[in-house]
Amino acid sequence: MKTQGYRTLGYKDVQVQTPETVEEFNENAGVSVEHPNPCLEEATSNIVWRSTLQAVRAIFLHGQEADVEKGIVASEGIEQLTGIERITKHVKGKDGKVRMKDGEPVTAYDESEEEYFDRVIAKLVEDGKFSTEEAARESFRPLMDKIAAGVKFDASPSARTVKAPKKLAFNYKFTAARLLSAGAHALKAFNDHQLSKIGKSFVPYVVPEGEEVKTFNATGEVNGKTLTVNVSDRDAETLGWLIKEWSSWNEKQQLGAIGGV
């Protein structure tokens, strides 16, 4: 055995005993017919629990962005498929104020992965989409199996990262929904006078016959008045990102005009 330093409870370099070789680990663990190489089993189990399953859960619940360089294709998760979002909270700094990034509040999840998925399952049953929670859970089994099969075992020291689909802030999506509710004339005016300046244009999605339309139903405040919208979720999402892109461009133009430069 040798001594090796680890960090615990805020203490650095706490010296504990560890095996020096694989053979010493196996001898210590107890080799048997059922477990001929305990060291490999323990190391594999540790990587699966610490890394592999963490990635599987993240993709299963929240989807994944495509990464051409790594050969990763985009994948929708429970959040995208059901439209039920995981509860979040604003992150506050040491000064007690909400942290901001790119002009938007920084958020963190306010319920565990298991709590979120259990809530989704219960909601689907409550809404009558499944007769039992077991049936609802099993309906997503093919998705779980597909994602698990696609996550490669990675024993490298670097932490695994999963690029979840970017979240569109509510104000952009709600603004998009208001434009969609206003009709074709309002959309044309926005295309002509705003989106054209960034070389973009919005075209509503044509729903194929028989395809179920997911809707975006929300309520918000506009000039002190409460407004409720109910439009295509796909169109609200697409237009919302375009509004965000134009808004960022417009803000840069206004900042550039300060001082007459």
TARANOR-V153926 format. One record per residue. SS is DSSP state (@ for helix, = for strand, . for the rest). PHI is phi in whole degrees, 0 to 359 (none if undefined). D_LAST is the distance of its C-alpha to the last C-alpha in whole Angstrom. Layout:
# TARANOR-V153926
((SS PHI D_LAST) (SS PHI D_LAST))
This chain:
# TARANOR-V153926
((. none 69) (= 227 66) (= 255 64) (= 220 60) (= 275 58) (= 226 56) (= 257 54) (= 204 55) (. 52 55) (. 87 52) (= 272 54) (= 261 53) (= 56 56) (= 282 59) (= 279 61) (= 230 63) (= 280 66) (= 218 65) (. 293 67) (. 267 66) (. 222 67) (@ 299 67) (@ 298 71) (@ 292 71) (@ 298 69) (@ 299 71) (@ 296 74) (@ 292 73) (@ 284 72) (. 95 75) (. 283 76) (. 215 78) (. 298 78) (. 288 76) (. 229 73) (. 287 74) (. 219 70) (@ 303 69) (@ 298 66) (@ 295 65) (@ 298 65) (@ 293 64) (@ 295 61) (@ 297 60) (@ 299 61) (@ 297 58) (@ 294 55) (@ 298 56) (@ 289 56) (@ 279 53) (@ 234 51) (@ 301 52) (@ 293 53) (@ 297 50) (@ 292 48) (@ 300 51) (@ 297 50) (@ 298 46) (@ 290 46) (@ 299 49) (@ 277 48) (@ 238 44) (. 78 44) (= 208 42) (. 283 39) (. 287 40) (= 222 39) (. 301 40) (. 298 40) (. 265 43) (. 72 44) (= 263 44) (. 265 44) (. 295 42) (= 219 45) (. 271 45) (. 250 47) (@ 304 49) (@ 299 45) (@ 285 44) (@ 289 48) (@ 260 49) (. 77 46) (. 264 47) (. 273 44) (. 285 45) (. 293 44) (= 237 41) (= 220 40) (= 285 37) (. 270 37) (= 254 36) (. 277 35) (. 296 37) (. 277 36) (. 85 37) (. 268 34) (= 293 33) (. 288 31) (= 240 28) (= 214 27) (. 55 24) (. 79 24) (= 234 27) (= 297 31) (. 280 32) (= 240 36) (= 220 39) (= 293 43) (. 246 45) (. 210 48) (. 291 50) (@ 301 50) (@ 294 54) (@ 299 53) (@ 296 50) (@ 294 53) (@ 299 56) (@ 293 54) (@ 299 53) (@ 300 56) (@ 297 58) (@ 293 55) (@ 296 56) (@ 290 60) (@ 300 59) (. 279 57) (. 80 61) (. 280 59) (. 219 62) (. 281 65) (. 221 65) (@ 293 62) (@ 298 64) (@ 295 64) (@ 295 60) (@ 295 59) (@ 293 61) (@ 295 59) (. 262 56) (@ 300 59) (@ 301 58) (@ 295 54) (@ 300 55) (@ 296 57) (@ 296 55) (@ 292 52) (@ 299 54) (@ 292 56) (@ 269 52) (. 270 51) (. 281 52) (. 291 54) (. 225 52) (. 266 53) (. 293 50) (. 296 49) (. 294 46) (. 289 45) (. 284 45) (. 240 42) (. 242 42) (. 276 39) (. 288 39) (. 305 38) (. 295 34) (. 265 35) (. 273 33) (. 300 32) (@ 304 34) (@ 297 31) (@ 289 30) (@ 291 33) (@ 292 34) (@ 298 31) (@ 298 33) (@ 295 36) (@ 295 35) (@ 296 34) (@ 297 37) (@ 291 39) (@ 287 37) (. 103 38) (@ 299 38) (@ 297 36) (@ 294 33) (@ 295 33) (@ 297 32) (@ 296 30) (@ 292 28) (@ 299 28) (@ 289 27) (@ 260 24) (. 244 23) (@ 296 24) (@ 299 24) (@ 288 20) (@ 248 21) (. 72 24) (. 238 26) (. 207 29) (. 257 32) (. 234 36) (. 303 38) (. 288 41) (. 270 44) (. 283 47) (. 297 50) (. 299 53) (. 92 55) (. 278 52) (. 285 51) (. 263 48) (. 276 47) (= 252 45) (= 252 42) (= 247 44) (= 211 41) (= 234 41) (= 211 38) (= 261 36) (= 227 34) (. 53 33) (. 82 36) (= 248 39) (= 273 40) (= 231 40) (= 248 42) (= 238 41) (= 211 43) (= 226 42) (= 299 42) (@ 296 41) (@ 297 40) (@ 293 38) (@ 295 36) (@ 292 35) (@ 297 34) (@ 294 32) (@ 300 31) (@ 293 29) (@ 293 27) (@ 296 26) (@ 298 25) (@ 296 23) (@ 295 21) (@ 299 21) (@ 295 19) (@ 297 17) (@ 296 16) (@ 295 15) (@ 295 13) (@ 296 11) (@ 292 11) (@ 293 10) (@ 293 7) (@ 279 6) (@ 293 7) (@ 85 6) (@ 73 4) (. 271 0))
